[in-house]
Amino acid sequence: MNYNFFTKNKTATPQTQPIPGRETEMIQGRSGGFMFNAGIWQMLRRCLLIGTAQSTYYAGKQELTEDFVAVIKQAVAENPGRVAEEILYASDGRAINNSAPILALVLLSMGETPEAKQAFSEIFPQVIRTGSHFYEWLNYTKSLRGFGKIVREAGKTWLSREDVKGLAYQLLKYQQRQGFSHRDALRLFHVKPPTETHRELFEWVVRGWEDLPAEIPTDAIAQIWWYEWLKRNPTQTHQAIAQGNLTHEMASPVGKMDKPAWQLLFQQMPIGAMLRNLGSLTELGVLRADESANISRIADVLNNKEHLRKGRIHPIDVLKALKTYQSGGKLGRSKKNWQPVPRIVDILEKAVELSFDVVPPTGKVFMHAVDVSGSMSWAVVDSVGLTYCEIAATMALVTAKAEKNYMIRGFSTNFQELGITAKDTFSSAVRKASKHNYGGTDASVAYDWMIKQKFHADVVCFWTDSESWAGNKHPSQALAEYRRKVNPNVKAVYITLAPCQITLVDPQDPLSWDLSGFDPGMPRVIQMLATGEL
């Protein structure tokens, strides 16, 4: 018996302790494990992309959002221009939805410096694109800061934009939300109509039309005329939709809706509405296996990368639609029931893959380590029970499908085979990953397994919430051991899928990267890191 175990140089530190000599660079996560501090800018990006309005396994949404707000305020004080860039980056189809960027926009407007005010004004129209966004911004603004000069100017500019036809579309489609109507907004911001067409539009917003004009006043407010005509002729829905180009939000509240009416709506339905209404259209019989023309239109729209990009369709939107549609109405907010059409399921599977950006195969060897520990079982999208683990498996599979040499395994406190290959559908990959979704979290086991198996990877990708706490050594220490014993040039990419300020990346390691959230461009970025393009 001797004390070598105590006196010899230690190369491993339990994850519940900081690495000796690196204490100032590390912070304790909510799981109890110590990780490196990602810093406020990485935290800001994660919160913007992922959002904090949904609780995680380790923290409630109130606590997460308080941290988010504190980080935004600190970042705005430090560099408001950079905050504006981050808001735009997230808002442009990369965030799960636009709510977190809108909240950040309000907090940017509260910055004390002229630079913060200017940055807010410059990006406002790029973030607040729809009437729905406008109402959400009004609601947050009322609660957090009130309607000062800079807010009034932004609201006034948005409501008096030069594109009157586009404005009329928004004012008709979203007539009220979150306790506000457009009549409230016009009065609140004292908007003066810059043109005669604006005046006619605002008059309809404030007073409505007691008598329907005999003719359509201008092309800019033609949709409003047809909406008012349908109110007076509710049985003539087909004509109003066909000639007035009404959307279902416009026609449904005032017209008689039947299958032919929905067929007409379907012919001009935008991609976002199409994704949300697949179940309803199937229940109504508009979408059937023998309705080949309609099925073809679904494929033409949802399996077109350009349509997906222009519609700012996030991969999570498609994955949510796939899971909801497959359930036949058992998941999601809809109270309807339908029998899923197999071809539509296939189209949605392909749309998930197309919603991500990839490049041709790099020829590199990838190891995808998917976090299947218990904390990843928490839902990101409550309404359909879409979990962090399911999203991690989906993103890993997308990246794997773009390559020829890969392996996908799952880690908790061991590194296990998931049985997922590029031939899997996203539905089957999600099911396979979910079967193993339990246990503590130790990211170092992936490196231990690769050392034991002498598995020579060029790139190791971790899809995780980064709350690693259950191991006897830190992932960065295990990576260093893997480089000594197997591949000194291996690159490590940690994709953090939760809004936290911790990272498994050693800031002194030039061959490790921390990426954030469910960004559609993530697979392409990983491939470019693999080849050295980035």
C-alpha positions as CSV (number, residue, x, y, z in Angstrom):
1,M,0.0,0.0,0.0
2,N,1.4,3.5,-1.0
3,Y,0.3,7.0,-1.7
4,N,1.1,7.3,-5.3
5,F,-2.6,7.9,-6.0
6,F,-2.3,11.1,-4.1
7,T,1.2,12.4,-4.9
8,K,1.4,11.7,-8.7
9,N,0.5,14.4,-11.2
10,K,-3.2,14.4,-11.8
11,T,-4.4,14.8,-15.4
12,A,-8.1,14.3,-14.6
13,T,-10.5,16.4,-12.4
14,P,-14.0,15.3,-11.5
15,Q,-16.6,17.4,-13.4
16,T,-18.1,18.6,-10.1
17,Q,-14.8,20.5,-9.5
18,P,-13.0,23.2,-11.6
19,I,-9.8,22.2,-13.3
20,P,-6.9,23.3,-11.1
21,G,-5.4,26.6,-12.4
22,R,-8.4,27.3,-14.6
23,E,-10.8,28.3,-11.8
24,T,-11.3,31.9,-13.0
25,E,-12.3,30.6,-16.5
26,M,-15.0,28.2,-15.2
27,I,-18.4,28.5,-13.7
28,Q,-20.8,26.0,-12.1
29,G,-23.7,24.9,-14.2
30,R,-27.2,24.3,-12.8
31,S,-26.4,20.5,-12.9
32,G,-23.6,21.0,-10.4
33,G,-20.8,20.4,-12.9
34,F,-18.1,23.0,-13.7
35,M,-17.8,24.1,-17.3
36,F,-16.0,27.0,-19.0
37,N,-17.7,30.4,-19.1
38,A,-19.1,30.9,-22.6
39,G,-19.3,34.7,-22.0
40,I,-22.2,37.1,-22.6
41,W,-22.0,37.1,-26.4
42,Q,-22.3,33.4,-26.8
43,M,-25.1,33.4,-24.2
44,L,-26.9,36.2,-26.1
45,R,-26.8,34.3,-29.3
46,R,-28.1,31.1,-27.7
47,C,-31.0,32.9,-26.0
48,L,-31.9,34.6,-29.3
49,L,-31.8,31.4,-31.3
50,I,-33.4,29.1,-28.8
51,G,-35.5,31.4,-26.7
52,T,-36.1,31.2,-22.9
53,A,-40.0,31.1,-22.9
54,Q,-39.8,27.4,-22.4
55,S,-38.4,25.8,-19.2
56,T,-35.5,23.4,-19.4
57,Y,-34.8,20.4,-17.2
58,Y,-32.6,22.5,-14.9
59,A,-34.4,25.9,-14.8
60,G,-37.8,27.4,-15.2
61,K,-38.7,29.9,-17.9
62,Q,-38.8,32.8,-15.4
63,E,-35.2,32.2,-14.2
64,L,-34.0,31.6,-17.8
65,T,-35.6,34.8,-19.0
66,E,-34.3,36.9,-16.1
67,D,-30.8,35.7,-17.1
68,F,-31.5,36.5,-20.7
69,V,-32.6,40.1,-19.9
70,A,-29.6,40.6,-17.7
71,V,-27.3,39.5,-20.5
72,I,-29.0,41.8,-23.1
73,K,-28.7,44.8,-20.8
74,Q,-25.0,44.1,-20.2
75,A,-24.4,43.6,-23.9
76,V,-26.3,46.7,-24.9
77,A,-24.2,48.8,-22.4
78,E,-21.0,47.2,-23.9
79,N,-21.7,47.3,-27.6
80,P,-25.3,48.1,-28.8
81,G,-24.3,47.8,-32.5
82,R,-23.2,44.2,-32.0
83,V,-26.4,43.5,-30.1
84,A,-28.4,44.8,-33.1
85,E,-26.3,42.5,-35.5
86,E,-27.1,39.5,-33.2
87,I,-30.8,40.3,-33.2
88,L,-30.9,40.5,-37.0
89,Y,-28.9,37.3,-37.3
90,A,-31.5,35.4,-35.2
91,S,-34.5,37.1,-36.6
92,D,-33.7,36.2,-40.2
93,G,-35.1,32.7,-40.0
94,R,-32.5,31.2,-37.7
95,A,-34.4,31.5,-34.4
96,I,-37.1,29.1,-33.5
97,N,-39.5,32.0,-33.7
98,N,-39.2,35.8,-33.6
99,S,-40.3,36.3,-30.0
100,A,-36.8,36.4,-28.4
101,P,-35.4,38.8,-31.1
102,I,-38.5,41.1,-30.5
103,L,-38.0,41.1,-26.7
104,A,-34.3,41.9,-27.3
105,L,-35.3,44.7,-29.6
106,V,-37.4,46.3,-26.9
107,L,-34.5,46.1,-24.4
108,L,-32.1,47.6,-27.1
109,S,-34.5,50.6,-27.3
110,M,-34.1,51.0,-23.5
111,G,-30.3,51.4,-23.9
112,E,-29.1,54.7,-22.5
113,T,-26.7,55.7,-25.2
114,P,-27.5,57.4,-28.5
115,E,-25.8,54.5,-30.3
116,A,-28.4,52.1,-28.8
117,K,-31.3,54.2,-29.8
118,Q,-29.9,54.5,-33.4
119,A,-29.3,50.8,-33.6
120,F,-32.9,50.1,-32.5
121,S,-34.3,52.5,-35.1
122,E,-32.2,51.0,-37.9
123,I,-33.1,47.4,-37.4
124,F,-36.7,47.9,-36.4
125,P,-38.4,47.3,-39.8
126,Q,-36.2,44.2,-40.4
127,V,-37.3,42.6,-37.2
128,I,-40.9,43.8,-37.1
129,R,-42.1,42.4,-40.4
130,T,-45.7,41.4,-39.8
131,G,-48.7,42.7,-38.0
132,S,-48.3,39.8,-35.5
133,H,-44.7,41.0,-34.8
134,F,-46.0,44.5,-34.4
135,Y,-48.6,43.5,-31.8
136,E,-46.0,41.5,-29.9
137,W,-43.6,44.4,-29.9
138,L,-46.4,46.7,-28.6
139,N,-47.2,44.3,-25.8
140,Y,-43.6,44.0,-24.6
141,T,-43.0,47.7,-25.0
142,K,-46.0,48.6,-22.9
143,S,-45.0,46.2,-20.1
144,L,-41.3,47.0,-20.0
145,R,-40.7,50.7,-20.9
146,G,-43.7,52.7,-22.2
147,F,-44.1,54.7,-25.3
148,G,-41.4,57.4,-25.4
149,K,-40.2,59.4,-28.4
150,I,-38.1,56.7,-30.1
151,V,-40.9,54.2,-29.8
152,R,-43.5,56.5,-31.2
153,E,-41.3,57.3,-34.1
154,A,-40.7,53.6,-34.9
155,G,-44.5,52.8,-34.6
156,K,-45.4,55.9,-36.7
157,T,-42.9,54.9,-39.4
158,W,-44.1,51.3,-39.5
159,L,-47.8,52.4,-39.9
160,S,-47.1,54.9,-42.6
161,R,-44.8,52.8,-44.8
162,E,-44.7,53.6,-48.5
163,D,-46.0,50.1,-49.5
164,V,-49.7,50.8,-48.8
165,K,-50.8,47.5,-50.3
166,G,-48.5,45.5,-48.1
167,L,-49.6,47.5,-45.1
168,A,-53.2,47.0,-45.9
169,Y,-52.6,43.2,-46.1
170,Q,-51.0,43.2,-42.6
171,L,-53.8,45.4,-41.1
172,L,-56.5,43.1,-42.5
173,K,-54.8,39.8,-41.7
174,Y,-53.9,40.7,-38.1
175,Q,-56.7,43.0,-36.9
176,Q,-56.0,42.5,-33.3
177,R,-53.6,40.6,-31.1
178,Q,-52.3,40.6,-27.5
179,G,-54.8,43.3,-26.2
180,F,-54.1,45.7,-29.1
181,S,-55.9,46.6,-32.3
182,H,-54.6,48.7,-35.2
183,R,-57.1,51.4,-34.2
184,D,-55.3,51.5,-30.8
185,A,-52.0,51.8,-32.6
186,L,-53.0,54.6,-34.9
187,R,-54.3,56.6,-32.0
188,L,-51.4,55.8,-29.8
189,F,-48.8,56.9,-32.3
190,H,-50.9,59.9,-33.8
191,V,-50.2,58.7,-37.3
192,K,-51.0,61.2,-40.0
193,P,-51.7,59.6,-43.4
194,P,-48.9,60.6,-45.9
195,T,-51.1,59.9,-48.9
196,E,-54.8,59.7,-49.9
197,T,-54.6,55.9,-50.0
198,H,-53.2,55.8,-46.5
199,R,-56.1,58.1,-45.4
200,E,-58.6,55.7,-46.9
201,L,-56.9,52.7,-45.2
202,F,-56.7,54.4,-41.8
203,E,-60.4,55.5,-42.1
204,W,-61.4,51.9,-42.5
205,V,-59.2,50.8,-39.6
206,V,-60.7,53.4,-37.2
207,R,-64.4,53.6,-38.4
208,G,-64.9,50.7,-40.7
209,W,-67.3,50.9,-43.7
210,E,-70.9,51.5,-42.8
211,D,-71.7,51.3,-46.6
212,L,-69.7,49.3,-49.0
213,P,-68.3,51.5,-51.8
214,A,-69.9,50.6,-55.1
215,E,-66.4,50.1,-56.7
216,I,-63.0,49.2,-55.3
217,P,-61.4,52.5,-54.3
218,T,-57.8,51.6,-55.2
219,D,-55.9,48.4,-55.9
220,A,-54.0,48.9,-52.6
221,I,-57.1,48.2,-50.5
222,A,-58.8,45.8,-52.8
223,Q,-58.5,42.9,-50.3
224,I,-60.3,45.1,-47.7
225,W,-63.1,45.8,-50.1
226,W,-63.6,42.0,-50.8
227,Y,-63.4,41.3,-47.1
228,E,-66.2,43.8,-46.5
229,W,-68.1,42.5,-49.4
230,L,-67.9,39.0,-47.9
231,K,-69.2,40.2,-44.6
232,R,-72.3,41.3,-46.4
233,N,-72.5,38.2,-48.6
234,P,-71.2,35.4,-46.3
235,T,-72.4,32.6,-48.7
236,Q,-70.3,33.9,-51.5
237,T,-67.0,32.8,-50.0
238,H,-65.7,31.2,-53.2
239,Q,-66.0,34.4,-55.2
240,A,-64.4,36.5,-52.5
241,I,-61.4,34.2,-52.2
242,A,-60.9,33.8,-55.9
243,Q,-61.3,37.4,-56.9
244,G,-60.1,39.1,-53.7
245,N,-57.1,36.9,-52.9
246,L,-58.3,36.5,-49.3
247,T,-56.3,34.3,-46.9
248,H,-58.0,31.9,-44.5
249,E,-57.4,34.5,-41.7
250,M,-59.5,37.0,-43.6
251,A,-62.2,34.7,-45.0
252,S,-62.8,32.3,-42.2
253,P,-64.3,34.8,-39.6
254,V,-66.9,36.3,-42.0
255,G,-67.5,33.7,-44.7
256,K,-69.1,30.3,-45.0
257,M,-66.2,27.8,-45.2
258,D,-66.6,24.5,-47.0
259,K,-64.3,22.1,-48.9
260,P,-64.3,24.1,-52.2
261,A,-63.5,27.2,-50.2
262,W,-60.4,25.5,-48.6
263,Q,-59.4,24.2,-52.0
264,L,-59.4,27.7,-53.3
265,L,-57.4,28.9,-50.3
266,F,-55.0,26.0,-50.8
267,Q,-54.1,27.1,-54.3
268,Q,-52.6,30.3,-53.1
269,M,-51.7,29.3,-49.5
270,P,-48.3,30.7,-48.3
271,I,-45.8,28.1,-47.2
272,G,-46.1,28.8,-43.4
273,A,-49.9,28.5,-43.5
274,M,-49.6,25.3,-45.5
275,L,-47.3,23.7,-42.9
276,R,-49.7,24.7,-40.1
277,N,-52.9,23.5,-41.9
278,L,-51.8,20.1,-43.3
279,G,-53.9,18.3,-40.8
280,S,-57.0,20.4,-41.4
281,L,-56.7,20.1,-45.1
282,T,-56.4,16.3,-44.8
283,E,-59.5,16.1,-42.6
284,L,-61.5,18.2,-45.0
285,G,-60.5,15.9,-47.9
286,V,-58.5,18.6,-49.8
287,L,-55.4,16.4,-49.3
288,R,-56.0,12.8,-50.2
289,A,-53.8,10.1,-51.7
290,D,-55.9,10.3,-54.9
291,E,-55.8,14.1,-55.1
292,S,-52.5,14.0,-57.1
293,A,-52.5,17.6,-58.2
294,N,-52.8,18.9,-54.6
295,I,-50.2,16.4,-53.3
296,S,-47.9,17.6,-56.1
297,R,-48.4,21.2,-55.0
298,I,-47.4,20.3,-51.5
299,A,-44.2,18.7,-52.8
300,D,-43.5,21.7,-55.1
301,V,-43.7,24.1,-52.2
302,L,-42.3,22.2,-49.2
303,N,-39.5,20.4,-51.1
304,N,-38.1,23.6,-52.6
305,K,-35.1,25.1,-50.8
306,E,-35.8,28.6,-52.1
307,H,-39.4,28.5,-50.9
308,L,-38.3,27.3,-47.5
309,R,-35.6,30.1,-47.2
310,K,-37.9,32.9,-48.5
311,G,-40.6,31.8,-46.1
312,R,-38.1,31.8,-43.2
313,I,-39.2,28.3,-42.4
314,H,-37.1,27.0,-39.6
315,P,-36.2,23.3,-39.4
316,I,-38.0,23.1,-36.1
317,D,-41.2,24.3,-37.8
318,V,-40.9,21.4,-40.3
319,L,-40.1,18.8,-37.6
320,K,-43.0,20.0,-35.5
321,A,-45.3,19.8,-38.6
322,L,-44.0,16.3,-39.3
323,K,-44.6,15.1,-35.7
324,T,-48.0,16.7,-35.5
325,Y,-49.2,15.4,-38.9
326,Q,-48.1,11.9,-38.2
327,S,-50.0,11.9,-35.0
328,G,-53.3,12.3,-36.8
329,G,-54.4,15.1,-34.5
330,K,-53.3,13.5,-31.2
331,L,-50.5,16.1,-30.8
332,G,-50.6,19.8,-31.2
333,R,-53.3,22.4,-30.4
334,S,-55.8,21.2,-33.1
335,K,-58.9,19.4,-31.9
336,K,-59.3,17.8,-35.4
337,N,-58.5,14.2,-36.4
338,W,-57.2,12.9,-39.7
339,Q,-55.7,9.9,-41.3
340,P,-52.1,10.9,-42.4
341,V,-51.4,10.6,-46.1
342,P,-48.1,8.6,-46.5
343,R,-46.9,10.7,-49.4
344,I,-47.2,13.9,-47.3
345,V,-45.2,12.3,-44.5
346,D,-42.5,11.5,-47.1
347,I,-42.6,15.1,-48.3
348,L,-42.2,16.4,-44.8
349,E,-39.3,14.1,-44.2
350,K,-37.5,15.5,-47.2
351,A,-38.5,19.1,-46.2
352,V,-36.7,18.6,-42.8
353,E,-33.5,17.8,-44.6
354,L,-33.9,20.6,-47.1
355,S,-34.5,23.2,-44.4
356,F,-30.9,22.8,-43.3
357,D,-27.9,24.0,-45.3
358,V,-25.2,21.5,-46.3
359,V,-22.4,21.3,-48.8
360,P,-21.0,18.3,-50.8
361,P,-19.3,15.6,-48.8
362,T,-16.0,16.6,-47.3
363,G,-14.4,13.1,-47.1
364,K,-13.7,13.6,-43.4
365,V,-14.6,11.0,-40.7
366,F,-17.3,12.3,-38.3
367,M,-18.3,11.1,-34.9
368,H,-21.7,12.4,-33.8
369,A,-22.2,12.2,-30.0
370,V,-25.9,12.8,-29.3
371,D,-26.7,13.7,-25.7
372,V,-29.4,11.2,-24.6
373,S,-29.2,11.9,-20.9
374,G,-32.3,12.6,-18.8
375,S,-32.1,16.4,-19.1
376,M,-32.5,16.2,-22.8
377,S,-35.9,14.6,-22.4
378,W,-37.4,18.1,-21.7
379,A,-39.7,19.5,-24.4
380,V,-38.5,22.4,-26.6
381,V,-42.0,22.7,-28.2
382,D,-44.6,21.8,-25.5
383,S,-47.6,21.4,-27.9
384,V,-46.1,18.4,-29.7
385,G,-43.6,17.2,-27.0
386,L,-40.6,17.8,-29.3
387,T,-37.6,17.3,-27.0
388,Y,-34.0,18.5,-27.0
389,C,-32.9,14.8,-27.6
390,E,-35.2,14.5,-30.6
391,I,-33.9,17.8,-32.1
392,A,-30.3,16.7,-31.4
393,A,-30.8,13.4,-33.2
394,T,-32.4,15.2,-36.1
395,M,-29.5,17.7,-36.5
396,A,-26.9,15.0,-36.2
397,L,-28.7,12.9,-38.9
398,V,-28.9,15.9,-41.3
399,T,-25.1,16.4,-40.9
400,A,-24.5,12.7,-41.3
401,K,-26.6,12.4,-44.4
402,A,-24.4,15.0,-46.0
403,E,-21.3,12.9,-45.5
404,K,-20.1,9.4,-46.4
405,N,-17.9,8.5,-43.3
406,Y,-19.7,8.9,-40.0
407,M,-21.0,7.3,-36.8
408,I,-23.8,8.4,-34.6
409,R,-23.8,7.3,-31.0
410,G,-25.5,8.5,-27.8
411,F,-23.9,9.5,-24.5
412,S,-25.2,9.8,-21.0
413,T,-22.9,8.1,-18.5
414,N,-21.9,5.6,-21.2
415,F,-21.4,5.8,-24.9
416,Q,-24.0,3.6,-26.6
417,E,-25.1,2.5,-30.1
418,L,-28.3,4.2,-31.2
419,G,-28.7,2.2,-34.4
420,I,-29.1,5.5,-36.4
421,T,-27.7,5.6,-40.0
422,A,-28.1,7.9,-43.0
423,K,-30.8,5.5,-44.3
424,D,-33.0,6.4,-41.3
425,T,-35.9,8.7,-41.7
426,F,-36.1,11.6,-39.3
427,S,-39.1,9.9,-37.6
428,S,-37.2,6.7,-37.1
429,A,-34.1,8.4,-35.8
430,V,-36.1,10.4,-33.3
431,R,-37.8,7.2,-32.1
432,K,-34.4,5.4,-31.7
433,A,-32.8,8.2,-29.8
434,S,-35.8,8.6,-27.5
435,K,-35.6,5.0,-26.4
436,H,-32.2,5.8,-24.7
437,N,-33.2,9.1,-23.2
438,Y,-32.3,8.8,-19.5
439,G,-29.4,8.9,-17.1
440,G,-26.8,11.4,-16.0
441,T,-24.5,13.4,-18.3
442,D,-20.8,12.7,-19.0
443,A,-19.5,14.0,-22.3
444,S,-16.0,12.5,-21.7
445,V,-17.3,8.9,-22.2
446,A,-17.3,9.6,-26.0
447,Y,-13.6,10.2,-26.0
448,D,-13.0,7.2,-23.7
449,W,-14.8,4.9,-26.1
450,M,-12.9,6.2,-29.1
451,I,-9.6,5.8,-27.3
452,K,-10.5,2.2,-26.4
453,Q,-11.7,1.4,-29.9
454,K,-8.8,3.5,-31.5
455,F,-11.5,5.2,-33.6
456,H,-9.8,7.8,-35.8
457,A,-12.2,10.7,-36.2
458,D,-11.4,13.9,-38.0
459,V,-14.3,15.7,-36.3
460,V,-16.2,15.0,-33.2
461,C,-19.6,16.7,-32.9
462,F,-21.4,16.9,-29.6
463,W,-25.2,17.7,-29.6
464,T,-25.9,18.6,-26.0
465,D,-27.3,21.0,-23.4
466,S,-23.6,21.2,-22.1
467,E,-24.6,20.3,-18.6
468,S,-21.9,17.6,-18.1
469,W,-21.4,16.7,-14.5
470,A,-21.2,12.9,-13.9
471,G,-17.7,12.2,-15.0
472,N,-14.3,11.7,-13.3
473,K,-12.6,14.0,-15.8
474,H,-13.6,17.0,-17.8
475,P,-14.4,16.6,-21.6
476,S,-11.5,18.9,-22.4
477,Q,-9.1,16.6,-20.5
478,A,-10.5,13.5,-22.2
479,L,-10.1,15.3,-25.6
480,A,-6.4,16.0,-24.7
481,E,-5.9,12.3,-23.9
482,Y,-7.6,11.3,-27.2
483,R,-5.2,13.6,-29.1
484,R,-2.2,12.1,-27.4
485,K,-3.3,8.5,-28.0
486,V,-5.2,8.5,-31.3
487,N,-5.4,11.7,-33.4
488,P,-3.5,14.8,-32.5
489,N,-5.4,16.9,-35.1
490,V,-8.9,16.0,-34.3
491,K,-11.4,18.9,-34.3
492,A,-14.2,19.1,-31.7
493,V,-17.5,20.9,-32.2
494,Y,-19.9,21.3,-29.4
495,I,-23.4,22.4,-30.4
496,T,-25.2,23.7,-27.3
497,L,-28.9,23.4,-27.6
498,A,-30.0,25.2,-24.4
499,P,-29.9,28.9,-23.4
500,C,-27.1,28.8,-20.9
501,Q,-23.7,30.5,-20.3
502,I,-21.6,27.4,-20.0
503,T,-19.5,25.6,-22.6
504,L,-17.5,22.4,-22.8
505,V,-15.0,24.1,-25.1
506,D,-11.6,25.0,-23.6
507,P,-11.0,28.6,-24.7
508,Q,-7.3,27.8,-25.1
509,D,-8.0,25.1,-27.7
510,P,-7.8,26.4,-31.3
511,L,-9.3,23.1,-32.6
512,S,-12.5,23.3,-30.6
513,W,-15.6,25.3,-31.4
514,D,-18.8,26.2,-29.6
515,L,-21.9,26.6,-31.8
516,S,-25.4,27.5,-30.6
517,G,-29.0,26.6,-31.1
518,F,-30.9,25.1,-33.9
519,D,-29.5,27.3,-36.7
520,P,-30.4,25.9,-40.2
521,G,-26.9,26.6,-41.3
522,M,-25.3,24.5,-38.6
523,P,-24.4,21.4,-40.7
524,R,-22.8,23.5,-43.4
525,V,-20.7,25.4,-40.8
526,I,-19.6,22.1,-39.3
527,Q,-18.5,20.8,-42.7
528,M,-16.6,24.0,-43.4
529,L,-14.8,23.7,-40.0
530,A,-13.9,20.2,-40.9
531,T,-12.2,21.2,-44.2
532,G,-10.6,24.3,-42.7
533,E,-12.6,26.8,-44.8
534,L,-13.6,28.5,-41.5
